Amino acid sequence: MPDFLDNPIEGFLGIITIATYVLAVSVISFLLLYLFSLNKYIAAIFVPLYYMFGAAVSYYRVKFRVTITPLILDCVVNTNIEEVAGVVTFPFILWILLNIGIGMCLVLWRWKIESLQRVWLHVFCVVILFVGYYYSNNRLRQSINQRYPMHVVESISQYIWLRNQRNNPHILPEYEVNEFVDSLDIIVVIGESVRADHLSINGYNRPTTPLLEQRSNVVSFPYVYTEQTHTLASVPVLLTRADTLHPQHQYSETSFAAILQNEDFYTAWISNQDLGNTFAAFPSECDTMIWVNAGKSVFVFSGWYDEELLSDMDEQLSIGYPKNLLILHTIGSHWYYNNHVPETQHYFSPITTNRVVTNNSIEQIVNSYDNTVRYTDFVLDSMIQRLENRRAVMIYISDHGESLGEHGNWLHATGATETKNPACVVWYSNSFAERYPDKVYCLKLNSKQRYRTDFLFHSVLSLAGLSTVGEDQIVIDVFR
């Protein structure tokens, strides 16, 4: 039940929707409890443990609005006694003991029941029902995997996978040094689901980027194209030398972060997103990895804001290295849109009131979506404020776009046209313009080109005075 407390509900339809979800995911719990209670000795072990772990998960879900994720498990593995003591409180212990007590009462009740005949038949039927129900629908399975108890199993499985992915060897691409760079901050901001045609800086008829438009050193690229329309597919292409002719590079080679680190850049990965298994190896190539919302998932319907990246950005820049590469991965405009914009910044209204897309009007959906774009404008401007007095370049590029009801399409990962035109904006400081006027000239000259997102790799290397070696590669550099 705690998993559904922060779900947006409005009206009778909203209540029915949430009730249906609760019942749907509870079937799995019922089948598991039934299966492990067929034998009273197994029940004596399983049921109290089930309630104990469930109590721990529910407490932190309600108290801290976090859930079990692979990143949380990573934090647990690398934590210390002092940090554990800070979150294990008296109410937490009391809640655990209360639930264990409930579990023990159920065990005692089970022991009073006579043993069933043909237990094997019960086991067979329950297993068949469990497997059939779990795999009956992909969307249902995804929801089940985000709820207790299956999300514990799923998170452990993903954590093991991610750990293995981090240890997979990647080859550093061969590169050459073209010019010496003594001091420079390169900030790469990976957006989420922001489409170029919803930026007013690109001509959209609503004021979604008022702060960026006021800045003179901002160059927008309205015609960027991506074939990858979901995060797991798009981010590896953004970070590596992979392109349309050589997609295999995303699996075998390091990201540009490893190359810049090899050239004395201090590198940091600061993320407000889940860590996908397709790009799990790349953050570990950086000197520092920071997860600002490790306990969040798209099934947690509470505040999840990108401005929380700013304090960590400040901290990393204050370390004092002359050359820095910061990669900031934002939650941006991911559904449920309202979760990613503080209520004080809900500029367009009315907004969505239901987590099911089709239970809202198109007007509500577009308003909520545009609020996320306008909030992204605020976050990017806040980042620029931190860089104005430094020799710096900030490249913002969304991983893909978003469908907002066009031709019956919603959200992303559909291959719809709207999802293939991600937003891209570049800002440079005055100090950078004075040092590299030719790069600024080329940047402005190239702004109307129809680039694919694989331009990012070569453009970042170009800023650092580097380039990869290879006759058959596609080299697209917005600064040349």
C-alpha positions in Angstrom: 0.0 0.0 0.0 2.8 2.6 0.7 3.8 2.3 -2.9 0.5 3.9 -3.9 0.2 6.6 -1.3 1.7 9.4 -3.5 0.0 8.4 -6.7 -2.0 11.2 -8.3 -5.7 10.5 -7.8 -8.7 12.7 -8.8 -12.3 11.6 -8.9 -13.9 8.2 -9.1 -12.0 7.1 -12.1 -8.7 7.8 -10.4 -9.7 5.8 -7.3 -10.8 2.8 -9.5 -7.5 3.0 -11.4 -5.3 2.9 -8.2 -7.5 0.2 -6.7 -7.1 -1.9 -9.8 -3.3 -1.5 -9.6 -3.2 -2.5 -6.0 -5.2 -5.6 -6.6 -3.2 -6.5 -9.6 0.2 -6.4 -7.9 -1.2 -8.0 -4.7 -2.0 -11.2 -6.5 1.8 -12.0 -6.6 2.0 -11.5 -2.8 -0.9 -13.8 -2.2 0.5 -16.5 -4.4 3.9 -16.3 -2.7 2.4 -16.4 0.8 0.2 -19.3 -0.1 3.1 -21.3 -1.7 5.4 -20.9 1.3 2.7 -21.6 3.8 1.9 -25.0 2.4 4.5 -26.3 4.8 4.2 -25.0 8.3 7.9 -25.2 9.0 8.8 -23.2 5.9 6.0 -20.8 6.8 7.6 -20.3 10.2 10.7 -18.9 8.5 9.3 -17.2 5.4 6.3 -15.3 6.8 8.1 -13.4 9.6 11.0 -12.5 7.1 8.4 -11.4 4.5 6.8 -9.0 7.0 10.1 -7.8 8.4 11.5 -6.8 5.0 8.1 -5.5 4.0 8.1 -3.3 7.1 11.5 -1.9 6.3 10.6 -1.1 2.7 7.3 0.5 3.6 8.8 2.6 6.4 11.4 4.2 4.1 8.8 4.5 1.3 6.5 6.6 3.6 9.2 8.4 5.6 11.7 9.3 2.9 9.7 8.8 -0.3 12.3 6.3 -1.6 12.1 2.8 -2.9 14.4 -0.1 -3.4 16.6 0.4 -6.5 19.9 -1.0 -7.7 21.5 2.4 -6.8 20.2 2.1 -3.2 21.7 -1.3 -2.9 25.0 0.1 -4.2 24.8 2.8 -1.4 24.0 0.1 1.2 27.0 -2.0 0.1 29.3 1.0 0.4 27.9 2.6 3.5 29.3 2.7 7.1 28.0 2.2 10.6 27.6 5.9 11.2 25.3 6.3 8.2 23.3 3.3 9.1 22.8 4.5 12.7 21.4 7.8 11.3 18.5 6.1 9.6 17.7 3.3 12.0 15.5 5.1 14.5 13.2 4.0 17.3 10.0 4.3 15.2 11.6 2.2 12.5 12.5 -0.5 15.0 9.0 -0.4 16.5 7.4 -0.7 13.1 9.7 -3.7 12.3 8.8 -5.5 15.6 5.1 -4.8 15.1 5.1 -6.4 11.6 7.2 -9.4 12.8 4.6 -9.8 15.5 1.8 -9.9 12.9 3.8 -12.4 10.9 4.3 -14.6 14.0 0.5 -14.5 14.7 -0.1 -15.8 11.2 2.5 -18.5 11.7 0.7 -19.7 14.9 -2.6 -19.7 13.0 -1.0 -21.8 10.2 0.3 -24.3 12.7 -3.2 -24.9 14.0 -4.4 -25.9 10.5 -4.1 -29.6 9.6 -1.6 -30.4 6.8 -3.1 -30.4 3.3 -3.5 -33.5 1.2 -1.7 -33.7 -2.1 0.6 -30.8 -1.3 2.5 -31.3 -4.6 -0.7 -30.5 -6.5 -1.1 -27.2 -4.6 2.5 -26.4 -5.4 2.1 -27.2 -9.0 -1.0 -25.1 -9.4 0.4 -22.1 -7.6 3.7 -22.2 -9.6 1.7 -22.4 -12.9 -0.6 -19.5 -11.7 2.4 -17.4 -10.6 4.4 -17.9 -13.9 1.3 -17.5 -16.1 0.2 -14.3 -14.3 3.6 -12.8 -14.1 4.4 -13.2 -17.8 0.8 -12.6 -19.0 1.4 -8.9 -19.8 4.6 -6.9 -20.1 3.2 -3.7 -18.6 1.8 -5.7 -15.6 5.1 -7.4 -15.1 6.9 -4.0 -15.1 4.5 -2.7 -12.4 4.9 -5.9 -10.3 8.7 -5.6 -10.5 8.5 -2.1 -9.0 6.4 -3.3 -6.0 7.2 -5.3 -2.9 8.3 -8.1 -2.8 9.3 -8.5 -6.5 11.1 -5.2 -6.6 13.6 -6.5 -4.0 14.4 -9.5 -6.2 14.5 -7.3 -9.4 16.8 -4.7 -7.8 19.2 -7.3 -6.5 19.3 -8.9 -10.0 19.8 -5.5 -11.7 22.5 -4.6 -9.1 24.5 -7.8 -9.8 24.1 -7.1 -13.6 25.3 -3.5 -13.2 28.3 -4.5 -11.1 29.2 -7.0 -13.8 28.7 -4.4 -16.5 31.0 -2.0 -14.7 33.8 -4.6 -14.8 33.4 -5.4 -18.4 36.6 -4.2 -20.3 36.2 -1.3 -22.7 38.9 -0.2 -25.1 40.1 3.4 -25.0 39.8 4.7 -28.6 43.0 5.8 -30.3 43.2 9.6 -30.3 45.6 12.4 -30.9 46.3 15.8 -29.3 45.7 18.7 -31.6 46.1 21.6 -29.3 47.1 22.2 -25.7 44.2 23.1 -23.3 45.4 24.5 -20.0 42.1 25.4 -18.3 38.5 24.6 -19.3 35.2 23.5 -17.8 33.1 21.2 -20.1 29.6 20.6 -18.8 27.6 18.0 -20.6 23.9 17.9 -19.5 22.0 14.9 -20.7 18.3 15.8 -20.8 15.3 13.5 -20.8 12.4 13.5 -23.2 12.7 17.2 -24.2 11.7 17.8 -27.9 13.2 20.7 -29.8 9.9 22.1 -31.1 8.7 22.8 -27.6 11.5 25.3 -26.9 10.4 28.9 -27.4 14.0 29.7 -28.3 13.3 27.6 -31.4 10.1 29.4 -32.2 7.5 27.6 -30.1 4.6 29.8 -29.3 4.7 29.4 -25.5 7.4 30.9 -23.3 9.2 27.7 -22.3 12.8 29.1 -22.4 12.5 32.7 -21.3 15.8 32.6 -19.3 18.0 31.1 -22.0 16.5 33.5 -24.6 17.8 36.5 -22.5 21.4 35.2 -22.7 23.6 36.3 -25.6 26.0 33.3 -25.6 23.3 30.6 -26.2 23.2 28.7 -29.5 20.3 26.3 -30.1 20.4 23.4 -32.5 16.7 22.8 -33.5 17.3 20.1 -36.1 19.2 17.4 -34.2 18.0 13.9 -35.0 18.2 10.6 -33.1 17.2 7.1 -34.1 17.2 6.0 -30.5 14.0 6.9 -28.8 14.5 5.6 -25.2 17.2 6.3 -22.7 18.8 2.8 -22.6 19.4 3.0 -26.4 20.3 6.7 -26.7 22.7 7.4 -23.9 25.4 5.0 -25.0 25.4 6.6 -28.5 25.7 10.1 -26.9 28.7 9.0 -24.8 30.7 6.9 -27.2 32.1 6.9 -30.7 29.2 4.8 -31.9 27.4 6.1 -35.0 25.2 4.8 -37.8 28.0 2.9 -39.5 29.7 1.7 -36.3 27.1 1.0 -33.6 29.4 -1.6 -32.1 31.6 1.1 -30.5 29.1 1.6 -27.8 29.7 -2.0 -26.5 33.5 -2.2 -26.9 34.9 1.3 -26.4 35.0 3.8 -23.5 33.2 7.1 -23.4 34.7 10.5 -24.0 35.0 10.8 -20.2 37.8 8.1 -20.1 39.7 9.9 -22.9 39.5 13.3 -21.1 40.5 11.8 -17.8 43.5 10.3 -19.6 44.4 13.9 -20.6 44.3 15.3 -17.0 40.7 16.4 -16.9 38.9 15.9 -13.6 35.8 14.0 -14.5 32.5 13.6 -12.5 29.2 11.9 -13.3 26.3 13.5 -11.4 23.0 11.8 -12.0 19.4 12.4 -11.1 18.3 9.3 -13.1 18.3 5.5 -12.8 21.5 3.8 -13.9 20.6 1.8 -17.0 22.4 -1.5 -17.7 23.4 -0.3 -21.2 25.6 2.5 -19.9 26.5 1.3 -16.4 30.2 1.1 -17.3 30.6 4.7 -18.3 30.0 6.5 -15.0 32.6 4.3 -13.4 35.1 5.8 -15.9 34.9 9.1 -14.1 36.8 10.1 -11.0 33.6 10.7 -9.1 30.1 9.3 -9.3 27.2 11.0 -7.5 23.5 9.9 -7.4 21.4 12.6 -6.0 18.2 10.6 -5.9 19.3 6.9 -5.6 16.0 5.9 -4.1 13.7 7.3 -6.8 12.1 5.4 -9.7 9.4 6.4 -12.2 7.0 4.6 -10.0 7.6 7.0 -7.1 5.1 9.8 -7.5 6.7 12.4 -5.3 9.0 15.4 -5.9 12.0 14.6 -8.0 13.7 17.8 -9.1 16.8 18.5 -11.3 17.8 21.5 -9.2 19.1 19.0 -6.7 22.1 18.6 -9.0 23.2 22.1 -8.5 24.8 21.7 -5.0 26.9 18.8 -6.2 27.9 20.7 -9.3 29.1 23.5 -7.0 31.1 21.1 -4.9 32.8 19.5 -7.8 33.7 22.8 -9.4 35.1 24.1 -6.1 37.7 21.4 -5.9 40.0 23.5 -8.0 41.1 21.5 -10.9 42.0 23.6 -14.0 40.3 21.2 -16.4 36.9 19.7 -15.6 34.4 17.5 -17.3 31.1 17.2 -15.5 28.3 15.0 -17.0 24.9 15.7 -15.4 22.1 13.3 -16.2 18.7 14.9 -15.6 15.2 13.4 -15.1 13.9 16.3 -17.2 10.6 15.7 -18.8 10.0 12.1 -18.0 6.4 11.0 -17.2 4.8 11.7 -14.6 5.6 15.3 -15.6 4.2 17.0 -12.5 6.7 15.1 -10.3 9.6 16.8 -11.9 8.5 20.4 -11.4 8.1 22.1 -8.0 4.5 23.3 -7.5 5.7 26.9 -7.4 6.8 26.6 -11.0 3.7 25.2 -12.5 3.3 28.0 -15.0 0.8 26.5 -17.5 -2.5 25.1 -16.3 -4.6 23.0 -16.0 -2.2 20.2 -15.4 -2.6 16.4 -15.3 -4.3 14.8 -12.3 -4.0 11.1 -13.2 -1.0 8.8 -13.6 -2.7 7.1 -16.6 -1.9 9.2 -19.6 -5.2 8.7 -21.4 -7.2 9.6 -18.3 -6.1 13.3 -18.9 -7.0 15.7 -21.6 -4.4 16.7 -24.2 -4.5 20.2 -22.9 -3.5 19.0 -19.4 -0.7 16.8 -20.8 0.8 19.5 -22.9 0.6 22.0 -20.0 2.3 19.6 -17.6 4.9 18.8 -20.3 5.6 22.4 -21.1 6.1 23.1 -17.4 8.9 20.6 -17.3 10.5 22.3 -20.3 10.2 25.7 -18.6 11.7 24.2 -15.4 14.6 22.8 -17.4 15.2 26.3 -18.7 15.4 27.4 -15.0 17.9 24.6 -14.2 20.1 25.3 -17.2 20.2 29.0 -16.4 21.1 28.2 -12.8 24.0 26.1 -14.1 25.1 28.9 -16.4 25.2 31.3 -13.5 27.8 29.0 -11.8 29.9 29.1 -15.0 29.7 32.7 -16.1 33.1 33.7 -14.6 34.9 30.6 -15.7 36.3 29.5 -19.1 33.4 27.1 -19.7 31.1 25.5 -22.3 27.8 23.8 -21.4 26.3 21.4 -23.9 22.7 20.4 -23.2 21.2 17.6 -25.3 18.1 15.5 -24.6 18.3 11.8 -25.1 15.2 11.8 -27.3 11.9 13.6 -27.7 8.3 12.9 -26.6 5.0 12.2 -28.2 2.1 14.3 -26.9 -0.9 12.6 -28.5 0.1 13.1 -32.2 -1.4 10.3 -34.3 -2.4 8.5 -31.1 1.2 8.3 -29.8 2.2 9.1 -26.2 5.5 9.4 -24.4 8.5 7.8 -26.1 10.1 4.5 -27.2 7.5 4.3 -30.0 9.6 5.4 -33.0 7.2 8.3 -33.6 8.6 11.3 -35.5 8.2 13.6 -32.4 10.5 11.4 -30.4 13.4 11.7 -32.9 14.0 15.5 -32.6 15.6 16.1 -29.2 16.4 19.5 -27.9 20.0 20.7 -28.0 21.4 24.0 -26.6 25.0 25.1 -26.3 26.2 28.0 -24.0 29.8 29.4 -23.8 31.3 31.9 -21.4 32.9 35.2 -22.5 36.3 33.9 -21.4 35.8 30.9 -23.7 34.8 33.2 -26.6 37.9 35.3 -26.1 40.2 32.3 -26.1 38.5 30.3 -28.9 36.8 32.8 -31.3 37.0 30.3 -34.2 35.2 27.7 -32.3 32.4 30.1 -31.4 32.2 31.2 -35.0 31.8 27.6 -36.2 29.3 26.8 -33.5 27.0 29.6 -34.7 27.6 28.7 -38.3 26.6 25.1 -37.7 23.5 25.7 -35.6 21.0 25.0 -38.4 22.7 21.8 -39.5 20.7 18.6 -39.3 23.1 16.6 -37.1 22.6 13.2 -35.5 23.2 13.0 -31.7 26.5 11.1 -32.3 28.1 14.6 -32.9 28.5 14.9 -29.2 31.4 12.6 -28.8 33.6 14.3 -31.3 32.5 17.8 -30.3 33.5 17.2 -26.6 36.9 15.9 -27.7 37.4 18.9 -30.0 36.8 21.2 -27.0 39.6 19.4 -25.2 41.9 19.8 -28.2 41.6 16.1 -29.1 40.4 14.0 -32.0 40.1 10.2 -32.6 42.1 8.4 -35.2 40.5 6.3 -37.9 39.9 6.7 -41.6 36.4 5.1 -41.7 34.8 7.0 -38.9 32.1 9.7 -39.2 33.5 12.9 -37.5 30.9 15.6 -36.8 32.1 18.5 -34.7 30.0 21.5 -34.1 33.1 23.6 -33.2 34.8 23.1 -36.5 
